[in-house]
Amino acid sequence: MNRLTEEYGLPKRIKLEEINQQTIGIIKLIKSRIIQKDAKKIIEIAEQIKSVDTSKKIALICTENICSKSKKLLEENGIDLIFREK
């Protein structure tokens, strides 16, 4: 995971996972709810990844504890959701 954050010029605290050849997942497995403010930060991270490699699809790996406005905002920006348990 550390290799990916360096490759895309992101801070080390951001966790990334290569889901497949075309998709990079941003891991956000937290107990609290993901709100719009968090979604905007995730979009910024996705834009940083896209600036390095435009062919990559972005997905958010999170728990199902995400507000509907955040889901909509992420979908509008082409970010898929992958749900996992913490």
Phi and psi in degrees as a GROMACS rama.xvg file:
@    title "Ramachandran Plot"
@    xaxis  label "Phi"
@    yaxis  label "Psi"
@TYPE xy
-61.2272  -36.8659  ASN-2
-59.3657  -40.7168  ARG-3
-66.5688  -42.6472  LEU-4
-63.2685  -38.8036  THR-5
-67.2951  -41.7709  GLU-6
-59.75  -36.8885  GLU-7
-98.6971  5.54678  TYR-8
67.6583  36.3086  GLY-9
-105.851  157.443  LEU-10
-61.1141  150.355  PRO-11
-64.8988  -24.0188  LYS-12
-73.1696  -14.8539  ARG-13
-82.5984  126.68  ILE-14
-100.355  127.324  LYS-15
-119.932  152.681  LEU-16
-138.963  134.524  GLU-17
-83.511  110.292  GLU-18
-78.1433  -47.5263  ILE-19
-153.627  -172.006  ASN-20
-59.4465  -32.0439  GLN-21
-100.025  -12.18  GLN-22
-124.262  132.701  THR-23
-111.068  132.86  ILE-24
-105.286  133.658  GLY-25
-94.4091  119.429  ILE-26
-90.5396  124.134  ILE-27
-139.596  70.0609  LYS-28
-95.717  92.5335  LEU-29
-123.697  158.217  ILE-30
-74.3668  -36.4597  LYS-31
-78.4646  168.837  SER-32
-74.3687  140.507  ARG-33
-83.115  120.693  ILE-34
-109.51  178.194  ILE-35
-56.9734  -38.1896  GLN-36
-59.6924  -42.7781  LYS-37
-65.1286  -41.1693  ASP-38
-61.0827  -39.0787  ALA-39
-64.4364  -38.8833  LYS-40
-65.8526  -39.5171  LYS-41
-63.6991  -38.7614  ILE-42
-64.0444  -39.3924  ILE-43
-62.2035  -40.882  GLU-44
-64.0548  -43.2648  ILE-45
-61.1634  -40.9407  ALA-46
-64.1111  -37.1438  GLU-47
-63.8185  -43.4707  GLN-48
-63.8812  -44.5127  ILE-49
-64.0367  -30.4859  LYS-50
-68.5877  -25.5252  SER-51
-88.0551  -42.256  VAL-52
-140.492  99.634  ASP-53
-69.8413  -16.7328  THR-54
-81.3607  -12.7587  SER-55
-76.6901  138.67  LYS-56
-91.204  150.899  LYS-57
-116.856  138.623  ILE-58
-132.372  150.543  ALA-59
-104.197  123.824  LEU-60
-98.5061  113.574  ILE-61
-150.597  174.304  CYS-62
-81.5698  172.726  THR-63
-77.4977  5.9531  GLU-64
-87.6268  73.0834  ASN-65
-137.041  135.729  ILE-66
-73.7146  156.048  CYS-67
-63.8328  -35.6479  SER-68
-65.1338  -38.0189  LYS-69
-65.7808  -43.4491  SER-70
-56.5048  -47.5019  LYS-71
-63.0296  -45.053  LYS-72
-61.1092  -43.3942  LEU-73
-66.6174  -42.2899  LEU-74
-62.2408  -40.9972  GLU-75
-62.7539  -26.3065  GLU-76
-98.7077  13.3844  ASN-77
72.732  26.7301  GLY-78
-104.553  118.588  ILE-79
-77.5253  158.464  ASP-80
-112.942  131.744  LEU-81
-122.675  119.358  ILE-82
-94.7569  135.768  PHE-83
-138.617  160.325  ARG-84
-87.6238  149.318  GLU-85
